[in-house]
Amino acid sequence: MKIEPCVRCGSTLKTAETINESGQPAVIAYTVLRTTGVRPMVRATARRRVLCMPCSISIGFGPAPQSGAFNEDVYEGCVELSEKCPQLAAIAHEQKHNPPTRPRLMPGSKQDETLTTKTLRAPFTEDTKLAS
């Protein structure tokens, strides 16, 4: 799990790093920049931004921003998500009133055993370092 802040309200969210993990419900926006009309074409690395569900739904249901192309793109994306998946509003309402405690694993996936190990099996010494 990776802990990332919401870009709007700053609340911390546990987001999944692999397909077998299920993090907290959130919306992730990638910003990709590339040149056009210039040779060679140059691309910047994609920037990942996280929005918690209450913030993304409030953006989508709120009025359109008056200025800023990036703000308008995020607004239009949130509106599109809320139109395609009406359950997002229910998830946002649930998160706002009952904040999630612990993310669940997806069905069929196994828990990472390194997270449940409490102690080392043998004390770590210089001898064990040289043996490995």
ZALO-901352 format. One record per atom (N, C-alpha, C): residue in three letters; residue number from 1; x, z, y; atom name. Coordinates in nm, 4 decimals, padded with zeros to 6 digits. Layout:
BEGIN
NODE rest  nr       xx       zz       yy atom
NODE  ALA NUM        X        Z        Y   CA
...
% end
This chain:
BEGIN
NODE rest  nr       xx       zz       yy atom
NODE  MET   1  00.0835  00.0000 -00.1182    N
NODE  MET   1  00.0000  00.0000  00.0000   CA
NODE  MET   1  00.0878  00.0000  00.1243    C
NODE  LYS   2  00.0393 -00.0634  00.2246    N
NODE  LYS   2  00.1081 -00.0703  00.3519   CA
NODE  LYS   2  00.0164 -00.0085  00.4567    C
NODE  ILE   3  00.0716  00.0716  00.5447    N
NODE  ILE   3 -00.0086  00.1340  00.6496   CA
NODE  ILE   3  00.0154  00.0579  00.7793    C
NODE  GLU   4 -00.0938  00.0038  00.8360    N
NODE  GLU   4 -00.0855 -00.0753  00.9585   CA
NODE  GLU   4 -00.1897 -00.0248  01.0580    C
NODE  PRO   5 -00.1607 -00.0332  01.1885    N
NODE  PRO   5 -00.2590  00.0102  01.2879   CA
NODE  PRO   5 -00.3548 -00.1036  01.3251    C
NODE  CYS   6 -00.4763 -00.0659  01.3601    N
NODE  CYS   6 -00.5719 -00.1632  01.4140   CA
NODE  CYS   6 -00.5233 -00.2022  01.5533    C
NODE  VAL   7 -00.5239 -00.3315  01.5845    N
NODE  VAL   7 -00.4707 -00.3761  01.7137   CA
NODE  VAL   7 -00.5633 -00.3389  01.8294    C
NODE  ARG   8 -00.6857 -00.3041  01.8006    N
NODE  ARG   8 -00.7792 -00.2718  01.9083   CA
NODE  ARG   8 -00.7907 -00.1215  01.9332    C
NODE  CYS   9 -00.8137 -00.0429  01.8266    N
NODE  CYS   9 -00.8348  00.1008  01.8462   CA
NODE  CYS   9 -00.7165  00.1856  01.8017    C
NODE  GLY  10 -00.6249  00.1285  01.7251    N
NODE  GLY  10 -00.5056  00.2002  01.6834   CA
NODE  GLY  10 -00.5224  00.2867  01.5599    C
NODE  SER  11 -00.6398  00.2864  01.4964    N
NODE  SER  11 -00.6566  00.3676  01.3758   CA
NODE  SER  11 -00.5721  00.3104  01.2625    C
NODE  THR  12 -00.5180  00.3978  01.1779    N
NODE  THR  12 -00.4319  00.3522  01.0699   CA
NODE  THR  12 -00.5147  00.3075  00.9508    C
NODE  LEU  13 -00.4731  00.1965  00.8925    N
NODE  LEU  13 -00.5432  00.1384  00.7787   CA
NODE  LEU  13 -00.4448  00.1159  00.6656    C
NODE  LYS  14 -00.4889  00.1440  00.5429    N
NODE  LYS  14 -00.4078  00.1134  00.4256   CA
NODE  LYS  14 -00.4468 -00.0260  00.3796    C
NODE  THR  15 -00.3530 -00.1187  00.3884    N
NODE  THR  15 -00.3797 -00.2561  00.3487   CA
NODE  THR  15 -00.3042 -00.2878  00.2212    C
NODE  ALA  16 -00.3608 -00.3737  00.1389    N
NODE  ALA  16 -00.3021 -00.4094  00.0107   CA
NODE  ALA  16 -00.1869 -00.5059  00.0296    C
NODE  GLU  17 -00.0859 -00.4929 -00.0546    N
NODE  GLU  17  00.0273 -00.5857 -00.0529   CA
NODE  GLU  17  00.0198 -00.6848 -00.1676    C
NODE  THR  18 -00.0518 -00.6501 -00.2755    N
NODE  THR  18 -00.0659 -00.7406 -00.3895   CA
NODE  THR  18 -00.2134 -00.7628 -00.4173    C
NODE  ILE  19 -00.2411 -00.8592 -00.5025    N
NODE  ILE  19 -00.3803 -00.8926 -00.5345   CA
NODE  ILE  19 -00.4451 -00.7849 -00.6208    C
NODE  ASN  20 -00.3655 -00.7015 -00.6877    N
NODE  ASN  20 -00.4208 -00.5972 -00.7743   CA
NODE  ASN  20 -00.4597 -00.4720 -00.6986    C
NODE  GLU  21 -00.4222 -00.4618 -00.5745    N
NODE  GLU  21 -00.4563 -00.3449 -00.4950   CA
NODE  GLU  21 -00.5770 -00.3755 -00.4080    C
NODE  SER  22 -00.6526 -00.2725 -00.3809    N
NODE  SER  22 -00.7670 -00.2869 -00.2926   CA
NODE  SER  22 -00.7501 -00.1877 -00.1786    C
NODE  GLY  23 -00.7135 -00.2359 -00.0625    N
NODE  GLY  23 -00.6959 -00.1489  00.0528   CA
NODE  GLY  23 -00.8284 -00.1194  00.1188    C
NODE  GLN  24 -00.8217 -00.0571  00.2343    N
NODE  GLN  24 -00.9435 -00.0299  00.3095   CA
NODE  GLN  24 -00.9985 -00.1616  00.3635    C
NODE  PRO  25 -01.1308 -00.1736  00.3760    N
NODE  PRO  25 -01.1882 -00.2958  00.4316   CA
NODE  PRO  25 -01.1369 -00.3187  00.5739    C
NODE  ALA  26 -01.0866 -00.4378  00.5996    N
NODE  ALA  26 -01.0311 -00.4727  00.7301   CA
NODE  ALA  26 -01.0322 -00.6241  00.7448    C
NODE  VAL  27 -01.0072 -00.6707  00.8640    N
NODE  VAL  27 -00.9931 -00.8136  00.8916   CA
NODE  VAL  27 -00.8492 -00.8363  00.9356    C
NODE  ILE  28 -00.7849 -00.9342  00.8742    N
NODE  ILE  28 -00.6465 -00.9649  00.9077   CA
NODE  ILE  28 -00.6434 -01.1009  00.9757    C
NODE  ALA  29 -00.5787 -01.1060  01.0909    N
NODE  ALA  29 -00.5658 -01.2307  01.1663   CA
NODE  ALA  29 -00.4188 -01.2701  01.1691    C
NODE  TYR  30 -00.3922 -01.3949  01.1362    N
NODE  TYR  30 -00.2567 -01.4466  01.1421   CA
NODE  TYR  30 -00.2452 -01.5380  01.2634    C
NODE  THR  31 -00.1410 -01.5189  01.3410    N
NODE  THR  31 -00.1145 -01.6045  01.4558   CA
NODE  THR  31  00.0051 -01.6918  01.4205    C
NODE  VAL  32 -00.0160 -01.8227  01.4207    N
NODE  VAL  32  00.0895 -01.9167  01.3862   CA
NODE  VAL  32  00.1143 -02.0055  01.5076    C
NODE  LEU  33  00.2380 -02.0152  01.5478    N
NODE  LEU  33  00.2753 -02.1007  01.6611   CA
NODE  LEU  33  00.3639 -02.2136  01.6125    C
NODE  ARG  34  00.3381 -02.3363  01.6635    N
NODE  ARG  34  00.4254 -02.4494  01.6336   CA
NODE  ARG  34  00.4198 -02.5484  01.7481    C
NODE  THR  35  00.5251 -02.6202  01.7617    N
NODE  THR  35  00.5315 -02.7187  01.8701   CA
NODE  THR  35  00.4651 -02.8477  01.8264    C
NODE  THR  36  00.4217 -02.9251  01.9257    N
NODE  THR  36  00.3669 -03.0565  01.8984   CA
NODE  THR  36  00.4207 -03.1529  02.0028    C
NODE  GLY  37  00.4441 -03.2754  01.9621    N
NODE  GLY  37  00.4979 -03.3759  02.0535   CA
NODE  GLY  37  00.6464 -03.3594  02.0803    C
NODE  VAL  38  00.7133 -03.2767  02.0055    N
NODE  VAL  38  00.8560 -03.2522  02.0219   CA
NODE  VAL  38  00.9210 -03.2683  01.8852    C
NODE  ARG  39  01.0334 -03.3387  01.8835    N
NODE  ARG  39  01.1088 -03.3520  01.7581   CA
NODE  ARG  39  01.2358 -03.2730  01.7683    C
NODE  PRO  40  01.2744 -03.1948  01.6724    N
NODE  PRO  40  01.2004 -03.1599  01.5527   CA
NODE  PRO  40  01.0906 -03.0578  01.5820    C
NODE  MET  41  00.9875 -03.0614  01.4982    N
NODE  MET  41  00.8792 -02.9649  01.5148   CA
NODE  MET  41  00.9324 -02.8261  01.4786    C
NODE  VAL  42  00.9017 -02.7279  01.5597    N
NODE  VAL  42  00.9490 -02.5917  01.5379   CA
NODE  VAL  42  00.8285 -02.5017  01.5141    C
NODE  ARG  43  00.8414 -02.4136  01.4143    N
NODE  ARG  43  00.7355 -02.3172  01.3850   CA
NODE  ARG  43  00.7901 -02.1768  01.3961    C
NODE  ALA  44  00.7103 -02.0900  01.4522    N
NODE  ALA  44  00.7437 -01.9476  01.4561   CA
NODE  ALA  44  00.6834 -01.8817  01.3321    C
NODE  THR  45  00.7403 -01.7719  01.2921    N
NODE  THR  45  00.6840 -01.7020  01.1769   CA
NODE  THR  45  00.5445 -01.6495  01.2123    C
NODE  ALA  46  00.4581 -01.6503  01.1130    N
NODE  ALA  46  00.3208 -01.6033  01.1333   CA
NODE  ALA  46  00.3205 -01.4539  01.1608    C
NODE  ARG  47  00.2431 -01.4139  01.2581    N
NODE  ARG  47  00.2295 -01.2722  01.2910   CA
NODE  ARG  47  00.0978 -01.2227  01.2349    C
NODE  ARG  48  00.1051 -01.1106  01.1646    N
NODE  ARG  48 -00.0128 -01.0536  01.0993   CA
NODE  ARG  48 -00.0658 -00.9398  01.1849    C
NODE  ARG  49 -00.1925 -00.9459  01.2187    N
NODE  ARG  49 -00.2583 -00.8416  01.2965   CA
NODE  ARG  49 -00.3795 -00.7921  01.2183    C
NODE  VAL  50 -00.4033 -00.6628  01.2236    N
NODE  VAL  50 -00.5120 -00.6029  01.1467   CA
NODE  VAL  50 -00.6172 -00.5469  01.2416    C
NODE  LEU  51 -00.7426 -00.5730  01.2094    N
NODE  LEU  51 -00.8572 -00.5165  01.2816   CA
NODE  LEU  51 -00.9395 -00.4356  01.1821    C
NODE  CYS  52 -00.9728 -00.3109  01.2176    N
NODE  CYS  52 -01.0619 -00.2337  01.1305   CA
NODE  CYS  52 -01.2014 -00.2973  01.1379    C
NODE  MET  53 -01.2842 -00.2672  01.0396    N
NODE  MET  53 -01.4169 -00.3297  01.0343   CA
NODE  MET  53 -01.5033 -00.2972  01.1566    C
NODE  PRO  54 -01.5083 -00.1713  01.2036    N
NODE  PRO  54 -01.5903 -00.1459  01.3228   CA
NODE  PRO  54 -01.5450 -00.2271  01.4441    C
NODE  CYS  55 -01.4145 -00.2419  01.4633    N
NODE  CYS  55 -01.3652 -00.3190  01.5781   CA
NODE  CYS  55 -01.3958 -00.4676  01.5635    C
NODE  SER  56 -01.3769 -00.5225  01.4425    N
NODE  SER  56 -01.4029 -00.6652  01.4249   CA
NODE  SER  56 -01.5505 -00.6978  01.4415    C
NODE  ILE  57 -01.6386 -00.6103  01.3926    N
NODE  ILE  57 -01.7815 -00.6354  01.4084   CA
NODE  ILE  57 -01.8242 -00.6175  01.5534    C
NODE  SER  58 -01.7671 -00.5186  01.6222    N
NODE  SER  58 -01.8044 -00.5002  01.7629   CA
NODE  SER  58 -01.7554 -00.6173  01.8475    C
NODE  ILE  59 -01.6426 -00.6767  01.8109    N
NODE  ILE  59 -01.5970 -00.7974  01.8813   CA
NODE  ILE  59 -01.6933 -00.9122  01.8550    C
NODE  GLY  60 -01.7322 -00.9286  01.7271    N
NODE  GLY  60 -01.8211 -01.0391  01.6904   CA
NODE  GLY  60 -01.9617 -01.0268  01.7463    C
NODE  PHE  61 -02.0120 -00.9043  01.7606    N
NODE  PHE  61 -02.1473 -00.8848  01.8113   CA
NODE  PHE  61 -02.1520 -00.8692  01.9623    C
NODE  GLY  62 -02.0366 -00.8487  02.0232    N
NODE  GLY  62 -02.0320 -00.8274  02.1676   CA
NODE  GLY  62 -02.0354 -00.9579  02.2454    C
NODE  PRO  63 -02.0302 -00.9497  02.3773    N
NODE  PRO  63 -02.0280 -01.0710  02.4589   CA
NODE  PRO  63 -01.8939 -01.1432  02.4459    C
NODE  ALA  64 -01.8967 -01.2728  02.4678    N
NODE  ALA  64 -01.7739 -01.3526  02.4608   CA
NODE  ALA  64 -01.6792 -01.3120  02.5740    C
NODE  PRO  65 -01.5488 -01.3104  02.5476    N
NODE  PRO  65 -01.4544 -01.2755  02.6540   CA
NODE  PRO  65 -01.4566 -01.3800  02.7649    C
NODE  GLN  66 -01.4348 -01.3355  02.8873    N
NODE  GLN  66 -01.4396 -01.4256  03.0025   CA
NODE  GLN  66 -01.3140 -01.5104  03.0165    C
NODE  SER  67 -01.2011 -01.4602  02.9703    N
NODE  SER  67 -01.0775 -01.5383  02.9858   CA
NODE  SER  67 -00.9846 -01.5091  02.8696    C
NODE  GLY  68 -00.8899 -01.5969  02.8502    N
NODE  GLY  68 -00.7893 -01.5785  02.7470   CA
NODE  GLY  68 -00.8219 -01.6567  02.6216    C
NODE  ALA  69 -00.7402 -01.7585  02.5928    N
NODE  ALA  69 -00.7646 -01.8426  02.4760   CA
NODE  ALA  69 -00.7521 -01.7624  02.3466    C
NODE  PHE  70 -00.6538 -01.6721  02.3415    N
NODE  PHE  70 -00.6370 -01.5919  02.2205   CA
NODE  PHE  70 -00.7583 -01.5021  02.1988    C
NODE  ASN  71 -00.8067 -01.4382  02.3038    N
NODE  ASN  71 -00.9256 -01.3525  02.2922   CA
NODE  ASN  71 -01.0463 -01.4321  02.2445    C
NODE  GLU  72 -01.0610 -01.5534  02.2955    N
NODE  GLU  72 -01.1730 -01.6375  02.2549   CA
NODE  GLU  72 -01.1607 -01.6790  02.1089    C
NODE  ASP  73 -01.0380 -01.7087  02.0630    N
NODE  ASP  73 -01.0172 -01.7447  01.9225   CA
NODE  ASP  73 -01.0522 -01.6287  01.8304    C
NODE  VAL  74 -01.0080 -01.5084  01.8664    N
NODE  VAL  74 -01.0389 -01.3908  01.7850   CA
NODE  VAL  74 -01.1893 -01.3657  01.7860    C
NODE  TYR  75 -01.2524 -01.3796  01.9012    N
NODE  TYR  75 -01.3966 -01.3599  01.9120   CA
NODE  TYR  75 -01.4706 -01.4592  01.8221    C
NODE  GLU  76 -01.4354 -01.5875  01.8310    N
NODE  GLU  76 -01.5038 -01.6891  01.7510   CA
NODE  GLU  76 -01.4817 -01.6663  01.6018    C
NODE  GLY  77 -01.3616 -01.6211  01.5642    N
NODE  GLY  77 -01.3350 -01.5912  01.4237   CA
NODE  GLY  77 -01.4178 -01.4744  01.3742    C
NODE  CYS  78 -01.4312 -01.3698  01.4555    N
NODE  CYS  78 -01.5126 -01.2537  01.4160   CA
NODE  CYS  78 -01.6601 -01.2908  01.4068    C
NODE  VAL  79 -01.7078 -01.3737  01.4971    N
NODE  VAL  79 -01.8474 -01.4195  01.4913   CA
NODE  VAL  79 -01.8696 -01.4997  01.3636    C
NODE  GLU  80 -01.7757 -01.5878  01.3312    N
NODE  GLU  80 -01.7875 -01.6694  01.2103   CA
NODE  GLU  80 -01.7888 -01.5817  01.0845    C
NODE  LEU  81 -01.7012 -01.4813  01.0794    N
NODE  LEU  81 -01.6991 -01.3901  00.9646   CA
NODE  LEU  81 -01.8304 -01.3143  00.9507    C
NODE  SER  82 -01.8832 -01.2643  01.0622    N
NODE  SER  82 -02.0078 -01.1878  01.0550   CA
NODE  SER  82 -02.1263 -01.2768  01.0175    C
NODE  GLU  83 -02.1211 -01.4056  01.0516    N
NODE  GLU  83 -02.2280 -01.4971  01.0117   CA
NODE  GLU  83 -02.2178 -01.5334  00.8644    C
NODE  LYS  84 -02.0953 -01.5502  00.8146    N
NODE  LYS  84 -02.0764 -01.5882  00.6743   CA
NODE  LYS  84 -02.1026 -01.4726  00.5790    C
NODE  CYS  85 -02.0752 -01.3506  00.6217    N
NODE  CYS  85 -02.0880 -01.2344  00.5332   CA
NODE  CYS  85 -02.1609 -01.1219  00.6073    C
NODE  PRO  86 -02.2945 -01.1170  00.5981    N
NODE  PRO  86 -02.3692 -01.0147  00.6702   CA
NODE  PRO  86 -02.3394 -00.8713  00.6237    C
NODE  GLN  87 -02.2808 -00.8546  00.5035    N
NODE  GLN  87 -02.2493 -00.7210  00.4538   CA
NODE  GLN  87 -02.1407 -00.6534  00.5367    C
NODE  LEU  88 -02.0642 -00.7286  00.6141    N
NODE  LEU  88 -01.9565 -00.6705  00.6947   CA
NODE  LEU  88 -02.0104 -00.5685  00.7942    C
NODE  ALA  89 -02.1280 -00.5928  00.8474    N
NODE  ALA  89 -02.1865 -00.4967  00.9419   CA
NODE  ALA  89 -02.2181 -00.3652  00.8715    C
NODE  ALA  90 -02.2658 -00.3726  00.7480    N
NODE  ALA  90 -02.2940 -00.2501  00.6723   CA
NODE  ALA  90 -02.1650 -00.1749  00.6402    C
NODE  ILE  91 -02.0593 -00.2475  00.6072    N
NODE  ILE  91 -01.9297 -00.1845  00.5789   CA
NODE  ILE  91 -01.8765 -00.1174  00.7050    C
NODE  ALA  92 -01.8882 -00.1849  00.8175    N
NODE  ALA  92 -01.8407 -00.1286  00.9441   CA
NODE  ALA  92 -01.9194 -00.0026  00.9796    C
NODE  HIS  93 -02.0503 -00.0059  00.9598    N
NODE  HIS  93 -02.1341  00.1113  00.9882   CA
NODE  HIS  93 -02.0932  00.2282  00.8994    C
NODE  GLU  94 -02.0693  00.2000  00.7711    N
NODE  GLU  94 -02.0288  00.3051  00.6769   CA
NODE  GLU  94 -01.8932  00.3636  00.7153    C
NODE  GLN  95 -01.7990  00.2777  00.7536    N
NODE  GLN  95 -01.6660  00.3255  00.7938   CA
NODE  GLN  95 -01.6713  00.4096  00.9199    C
NODE  LYS  96 -01.7570  00.3729  01.0116    N
NODE  LYS  96 -01.7662  00.4459  01.1378   CA
NODE  LYS  96 -01.8224  00.5862  01.1162    C
NODE  HIS  97 -01.9227  00.5980  01.0300    N
NODE  HIS  97 -01.9882  00.7272  01.0091   CA
NODE  HIS  97 -01.9259  00.8100  00.8968    C
NODE  ASN  98 -01.8687  00.7451  00.7961    N
NODE  ASN  98 -01.8013  00.8138  00.6852   CA
NODE  ASN  98 -01.6660  00.7465  00.6641    C
NODE  PRO  99 -01.5636  00.7893  00.7360    N
NODE  PRO  99 -01.4329  00.7237  00.7229   CA
NODE  PRO  99 -01.3843  00.7257  00.5783    C
NODE  PRO 100 -01.3241  00.6132  00.5334    N
NODE  PRO 100 -01.2792  00.6057  00.3947   CA
NODE  PRO 100 -01.1673  00.7055  00.3684    C
NODE  THR 101 -01.1681  00.7613  00.2481    N
NODE  THR 101 -01.0672  00.8603  00.2142   CA
NODE  THR 101 -00.9518  00.7993  00.1362    C
NODE  ARG 102 -00.9815  00.7299  00.0297    N
NODE  ARG 102 -00.8755  00.6759 -00.0535   CA
NODE  ARG 102 -00.9162  00.5387 -00.1060    C
NODE  PRO 103 -00.8319  00.4377 -00.0902    N
NODE  PRO 103 -00.8666  00.3054 -00.1419   CA
NODE  PRO 103 -00.8745  00.3064 -00.2948    C
NODE  ARG 104 -00.9650  00.2275 -00.3495    N
NODE  ARG 104 -00.9808  00.2182 -00.4939   CA
NODE  ARG 104 -00.9048  00.0981 -00.5469    C
NODE  LEU 105 -00.8665  00.1059 -00.6748    N
NODE  LEU 105 -00.8048 -00.0087 -00.7405   CA
NODE  LEU 105 -00.9133 -00.1088 -00.7754    C
NODE  MET 106 -00.8756 -00.2363 -00.7796    N
NODE  MET 106 -00.9706 -00.3382 -00.8200   CA
NODE  MET 106 -00.9978 -00.3243 -00.9689    C
NODE  PRO 107 -01.1177 -00.3632 -01.0166    N
NODE  PRO 107 -01.1498 -00.3492 -01.1585   CA
NODE  PRO 107 -01.0487 -00.4241 -01.2451    C
NODE  GLY 108 -01.0043 -00.3583 -01.3514    N
NODE  GLY 108 -00.9100 -00.4210 -01.4443   CA
NODE  GLY 108 -00.7642 -00.4035 -01.4100    C
NODE  SER 109 -00.7329 -00.3507 -01.2934    N
NODE  SER 109 -00.5927 -00.3319 -01.2569   CA
NODE  SER 109 -00.5480 -00.1923 -01.2957    C
NODE  LYS 110 -00.4176 -00.1775 -01.3147    N
NODE  LYS 110 -00.3612 -00.0494 -01.3553   CA
NODE  LYS 110 -00.2941  00.0168 -01.2366    C
NODE  GLN 111 -00.2977  00.1492 -01.2354    N
NODE  GLN 111 -00.2332  00.2231 -01.1279   CA
NODE  GLN 111 -00.0825  00.2167 -01.1467    C
NODE  ASP 112 -00.0104  00.2071 -01.0369    N
NODE  ASP 112  00.1346  00.2044 -01.0391   CA
NODE  ASP 112  00.1858  00.3399 -01.0881    C
NODE  GLU 113  00.2607  00.3406 -01.1985    N
NODE  GLU 113  00.3059  00.4662 -01.2572   CA
NODE  GLU 113  00.4051  00.5399 -01.1680    C
NODE  THR 114  00.4756  00.4695 -01.0825    N
NODE  THR 114  00.5723  00.5375 -00.9962   CA
NODE  THR 114  00.5035  00.6278 -00.8954    C
NODE  LEU 115  00.3766  00.6008 -00.8656    N
NODE  LEU 115  00.3048  00.6850 -00.7708   CA
NODE  LEU 115  00.2595  00.8168 -00.8341    C
NODE  THR 116  00.2449  00.8196 -00.9673    N
NODE  THR 116  00.1989  00.9411 -01.0337   CA
NODE  THR 116  00.3132  01.0284 -01.0836    C
NODE  THR 117  00.4351  00.9764 -01.0870    N
NODE  THR 117  00.5496  01.0553 -01.1325   CA
NODE  THR 117  00.5825  01.1597 -01.0277    C
NODE  LYS 118  00.5862  01.2860 -01.0708    N
NODE  LYS 118  00.6083  01.3939 -00.9746   CA
NODE  LYS 118  00.7550  01.4286 -00.9588    C
NODE  THR 119  00.8318  01.4262 -01.0666    N
NODE  THR 119  00.9730  01.4631 -01.0597   CA
NODE  THR 119  01.0568  01.3697 -01.1439    C
NODE  LEU 120  01.1871  01.3764 -01.1240    N
NODE  LEU 120  01.2786  01.3012 -01.2079   CA
NODE  LEU 120  01.2832  01.3647 -01.3456    C
NODE  ARG 121  01.3098  01.2846 -01.4478    N
NODE  ARG 121  01.3163  01.3387 -01.5833   CA
NODE  ARG 121  01.4408  01.4239 -01.6027    C
NODE  ALA 122  01.5493  01.3865 -01.5378    N
NODE  ALA 122  01.6736  01.4636 -01.5473   CA
NODE  ALA 122  01.7297  01.4772 -01.4071    C
NODE  PRO 123  01.7987  01.5854 -01.3793    N
NODE  PRO 123  01.8564  01.6010 -01.2462   CA
NODE  PRO 123  01.9557  01.4899 -01.2169    C
NODE  PHE 124  01.9540  01.4429 -01.0958    N
NODE  PHE 124  02.0456  01.3377 -01.0544   CA
NODE  PHE 124  02.1804  01.3972 -01.0192    C
NODE  THR 125  02.2834  01.3500 -01.0862    N
NODE  THR 125  02.4199  01.3954 -01.0589   CA
NODE  THR 125  02.5099  01.2744 -01.0481    C
NODE  GLU 126  02.6335  01.2958 -01.0159    N
NODE  GLU 126  02.7316  01.1873 -01.0075   CA
NODE  GLU 126  02.7523  01.1236 -01.1440    C
NODE  ASP 127  02.7416  01.2025 -01.2543    N
NODE  ASP 127  02.7598  01.1489 -01.3888   CA
NODE  ASP 127  02.6514  01.0476 -01.4229    C
NODE  THR 128  02.5261  01.0761 -01.3837    N
NODE  THR 128  02.4184  00.9801 -01.4123   CA
NODE  THR 128  02.4334  00.8555 -01.3266    C
NODE  LYS 129  02.4909  00.8701 -01.2087    N
NODE  LYS 129  02.5138  00.7533 -01.1226   CA
NODE  LYS 129  02.6177  00.6615 -01.1844    C
NODE  LEU 130  02.7240  00.7189 -01.2417    N
NODE  LEU 130  02.8286  00.6380 -01.3043   CA
NODE  LEU 130  02.7815  00.5776 -01.4347    C
NODE  ALA 131  02.6896  00.6417 -01.5055    N
NODE  ALA 131  02.6422  00.5908 -01.6332   CA
NODE  ALA 131  02.5540  00.4678 -01.6165    C
NODE  SER 132  02.4884  00.4551 -01.5042    N
NODE  SER 132  02.3978  00.3417 -01.4858   CA
NODE  SER 132  02.4621  00.2254 -01.4200    C
% end
